[in-house]
Amino acid sequence: MASEIIVNTIKAPTTGANANKVIIPSGVTLDASAGTLTCPTGFVVNTARESTISDVSTAGSSFNTIWTFNYTPVLSNSKVFFTHCLNLRGFNGGGHDGRFRYRVSIAGVTALDVNDAGGYDYGGNGIWLRAIYSETLEYTNTSGSSFQWSLQVTAPNSSGVRFNEPSSASPVSTCLIQEIAQ
């Protein structure tokens, strides 16, 4: 049988081992589905991790979307931080320019645009360069609605770009998501 208690304020003791704490027993959660649960500013309210092992090869001077995922905030007003770690390789088998460009969009807005990723071989006999690209991006959530994170690449100067190319191991690209109360 469920019970309900209605109070205006829950106060914690001001002295002793648990001063200024309201203790919630292990295994018990607070459920705000019937109303609003307010978290103090700066507290992490949710973390998530997205990852992919999809092997994608692309070429050309147009941006191609190679990885997307959706995130739904748990609060209606928060900061969301995305720390990505991307396994990318630019290559040009017949020339010296293996540079490429990549960008990350959050909720349809470009949050990061990296020009001249990859490598350049002054010898001119062909180049490829695999690298891990990492960055933390911030998004201000004001509605709590689901939105999309996406990675796009273009290779206007090189033969192409490879995302998560398998070699001796299974590569993985990841994105750690942390939502912070505001």
Backbone torsions as a table, in degrees:
resi	resn	phi	psi	omega
1	MET	NA	133.2	179.2
2	ALA	-87.5	149.3	175.4
3	SER	-129.9	163.6	-177.2
4	GLU	-135.1	137.9	175.2
5	ILE	-125.3	133.7	-178.7
6	ILE	-113.7	122.8	179.8
7	VAL	-137.4	159.2	175.2
8	ASN	-88.3	-36.1	-175.2
9	THR	-145.7	138.2	169.6
10	ILE	-106.5	122.5	-178.6
11	LYS	-111.2	142.2	176.4
12	ALA	-95.6	156.5	175.8
13	PRO	-63.8	147.4	-178.4
14	THR	-95.8	-7.1	178.7
15	THR	-135.0	169.2	176.7
16	GLY	93.0	-175.4	-175.3
17	ALA	-63.6	-28.1	-178.5
18	ASN	-113.2	36.1	-179.9
19	ALA	-58.1	134.5	176.7
20	ASN	60.9	29.4	178.6
21	LYS	-126.1	138.6	166.4
22	VAL	-109.3	116.3	-172.6
23	ILE	-92.3	129.7	175.1
24	ILE	-108.1	120.6	-175.7
25	PRO	-59.2	151.6	177.8
26	SER	-56.5	136.2	179.9
27	GLY	88.8	-9.1	179.3
28	VAL	-100.1	137.1	178.6
29	THR	-121.8	155.1	173.4
30	LEU	-93.2	129.1	-178.1
31	ASP	-111.3	117.2	-178.3
32	ALA	-100.4	16.3	-176.1
33	SER	-64.3	-24.2	-179.8
34	ALA	-93.5	0.8	-178.2
35	GLY	-172.5	-143.3	-176.3
36	THR	-122.1	134.5	174.1
37	LEU	-111.7	117.4	-177.1
38	THR	-94.0	129.1	178.2
39	CYS	-106.7	147.5	176.9
40	PRO	-63.8	146.6	178.2
41	THR	-55.7	136.0	177.1
42	GLY	92.3	-7.4	179.9
43	PHE	-82.4	139.9	173.7
44	VAL	-74.7	121.0	-178.1
45	VAL	-104.2	-15.6	177.1
46	ASN	-162.0	143.9	171.0
47	THR	-131.8	148.5	177.8
48	ALA	-149.0	161.5	177.9
49	ARG	-135.9	128.0	173.8
50	GLU	-109.9	143.5	176.8
51	SER	-149.2	158.0	178.2
52	THR	-148.9	145.2	172.5
53	ILE	-114.6	10.4	179.6
54	SER	-57.4	127.6	178.0
55	ASP	-94.2	112.9	-177.0
56	VAL	-124.1	131.3	174.7
57	SER	-118.0	134.5	-178.0
58	THR	-144.4	157.7	179.0
59	ALA	-148.4	167.1	175.4
60	GLY	109.6	171.1	-175.0
61	SER	-94.4	0.6	175.8
62	SER	-97.2	149.2	176.4
63	PHE	-70.6	134.0	176.0
64	ASN	-118.1	131.3	178.2
65	THR	-78.8	124.0	-177.2
66	ILE	-116.2	-13.0	177.1
67	TRP	-157.7	132.7	175.4
68	THR	-141.5	154.3	169.4
69	PHE	-155.7	159.2	179.2
70	ASN	-106.3	147.6	175.0
71	TYR	-130.6	134.7	176.2
72	THR	-113.2	113.6	179.7
73	PRO	-62.1	151.3	176.5
74	VAL	-88.9	-18.1	176.4
75	LEU	-113.7	160.8	178.1
76	SER	-88.5	-8.2	178.0
77	ASN	-147.0	109.4	-176.8
78	SER	-160.5	170.8	169.7
79	LYS	-105.1	135.7	178.7
80	VAL	-119.9	124.9	-180.0
81	PHE	-107.6	133.0	178.9
82	PHE	-116.9	116.6	175.9
83	THR	-109.7	107.4	-177.9
84	HIS	-101.3	154.2	175.3
85	CYS	-135.4	104.5	-169.6
86	LEU	-110.8	130.7	178.2
87	ASN	-95.3	101.8	-175.9
88	LEU	-127.3	144.3	176.4
89	ARG	-134.9	124.0	172.9
90	GLY	-97.6	143.6	-178.8
91	PHE	-147.6	156.5	174.2
92	ASN	-152.3	100.1	-175.4
93	GLY	-68.0	-23.1	-175.9
94	GLY	-117.7	8.6	-177.6
95	GLY	-151.3	-177.6	-172.2
96	HIS	-95.5	-10.0	-172.6
97	ASP	-105.3	102.6	178.9
98	GLY	-107.5	24.8	-179.6
99	ARG	-80.5	153.9	176.9
100	PHE	-147.7	176.6	-179.1
101	ARG	-128.6	140.7	173.6
102	TYR	-136.0	154.3	178.0
103	ARG	-144.0	152.4	177.7
104	VAL	-118.4	130.9	176.2
105	SER	-114.6	140.4	176.0
106	ILE	-125.1	122.5	-178.3
107	ALA	55.6	38.6	176.0
108	GLY	81.0	2.6	-179.3
109	VAL	-115.4	132.6	179.2
110	THR	-66.3	119.4	-179.8
111	ALA	-101.1	-21.5	-179.2
112	LEU	-151.5	133.4	177.9
113	ASP	-136.4	108.4	-176.6
114	VAL	-105.9	115.2	177.2
115	ASN	-97.5	150.3	177.3
116	ASP	62.5	37.2	168.0
117	ALA	-74.5	165.8	-179.5
118	GLY	93.0	-146.5	-175.6
119	GLY	-147.6	167.7	-178.9
120	TYR	-135.6	126.1	-178.3
121	ASP	-105.1	111.1	-179.1
122	TYR	-69.6	-15.6	177.5
123	GLY	-75.2	-25.1	174.7
124	GLY	77.7	17.4	-177.0
125	ASN	-101.5	11.1	-178.5
126	GLY	111.4	145.4	-176.6
127	ILE	-146.1	148.2	163.1
128	TRP	-148.1	144.6	-177.6
129	LEU	-144.1	117.8	176.0
130	ARG	-98.7	136.4	179.8
131	ALA	-148.0	158.8	173.6
132	ILE	-103.5	121.5	-179.6
133	TYR	-104.6	127.4	-175.5
134	SER	-132.5	140.8	-178.9
135	GLU	-162.2	153.0	172.6
136	THR	-113.6	127.1	-178.5
137	LEU	-117.9	150.0	-177.1
138	GLU	-116.1	138.8	176.9
139	TYR	-130.3	132.0	177.4
140	THR	-93.2	113.8	-179.9
141	ASN	-91.5	123.0	179.7
142	THR	-119.7	-0.4	-177.0
143	SER	-127.5	-19.6	-176.6
144	GLY	79.7	3.5	-179.2
145	SER	-82.3	151.7	177.0
146	SER	-61.2	142.6	176.3
147	PHE	-143.4	167.6	-173.9
148	GLN	-108.9	140.6	170.2
149	TRP	-106.0	133.3	179.7
150	SER	-142.9	147.9	177.5
151	LEU	-114.1	129.0	177.6
152	GLN	-127.2	146.8	176.7
153	VAL	-133.6	156.2	173.0
154	THR	-144.0	148.6	-178.0
155	ALA	-129.5	66.9	-175.6
156	PRO	-67.9	-25.0	-176.9
157	ASN	-103.4	-14.4	-172.6
158	SER	-118.1	-179.3	177.8
159	SER	-74.1	-28.5	179.3
160	GLY	170.6	-177.3	178.6
161	VAL	-132.8	137.9	177.6
162	ARG	-118.4	129.8	179.9
163	PHE	-108.9	124.5	179.7
164	ASN	58.0	40.7	-179.7
165	GLU	-64.8	124.7	178.0
166	PRO	-74.3	141.5	172.8
167	SER	-134.5	-112.0	179.3
168	SER	-81.1	-13.3	179.8
169	ALA	-136.2	170.0	177.4
170	SER	-89.5	108.2	-179.4
171	PRO	-73.4	154.3	178.5
172	VAL	-140.9	140.2	171.1
173	SER	-110.6	140.9	-174.7
174	THR	-132.0	162.3	172.4
175	CYS	-143.8	119.2	176.9
176	LEU	-93.5	129.1	-177.3
177	ILE	-113.4	128.8	176.4
178	GLN	-129.6	123.6	178.0
179	GLU	-103.2	129.9	-174.4
180	ILE	-117.8	132.3	177.8
181	ALA	-65.8	143.7	177.8
182	GLN	-115.4	NA	NA
